[in-house]
Amino acid sequence: MTALGLYLAKKSISKAGVSEKIGISRSTLSELTLNESTHLRAKELYLIALAIDVDPCEVLKELYQR
């Protein structure tokens, strides 16, 4: 599972609901949350953050903290 997948799971967020809100397919969102070799684009991160009503900077910090 990717950092995005863990983040969504921790927040108990439905991937199906997010995919509907941002207009990407469920399979694409599943790839972003399950496949480590898939790269999350800034636009996708931004749209996901808006869909879950979270500041995009918070999501960015959570996913890429080191």
N, C-alpha and C positions, 0 to 999 in steps of 0.2 A: 504494500500500500504506500502511496506517495504521501508527502507532507500535506498536500491538499486533502487527500482522502482522510487522513487522520484528523485534520482540523474539522472537516465537515462531520465526521463521526463523533468527535468530542462535543460538538455543538448540537448533535442530534438533528442534523439538517437533511431533508429528503433530497436526494440527487435528482429525482424525477421532477420535483417542484422547481428546483433551480434551473434545470434544463429548459422547462417550459417558459420560465420568466425571462431567460436571457436569449432564447431562440437558438440553442444548439441542441444537437441530438443527444439522446440519453447515452448512446454508445460512445460519442465523443467525450462526454463528461465522465463516463466510466473509465475510459482510457486515461484521462487526466488524473483520476483518483487512484487507479490501480497499477498503471504501467510506469515504472521509474524512468524508462527511456523516452517517455512523452514529455515534451516541453510546454510549460504553461506560458502563454503569451500575456503581455501586460494588459491588453484589451480584455482577455478572458478573465483575468484576475479581477479587474475593475468591475466587469459586469456581474461576476459572481458575488463580489462584495456588496454591490448595490442590491442584488436579489435577496441577500440574506440580511440586509439592513445593518451592515457593519462598515466602518470606515475602511476604505481600501488600504490605507497605510497600516492599519492594525493587522490585516490579513497578510500583507507583505512582510511585516516584521515577524509575525508568527511562523510563516513558512520558511523564511530565509535567515533566521537568527543563527548566529554562530558564535 
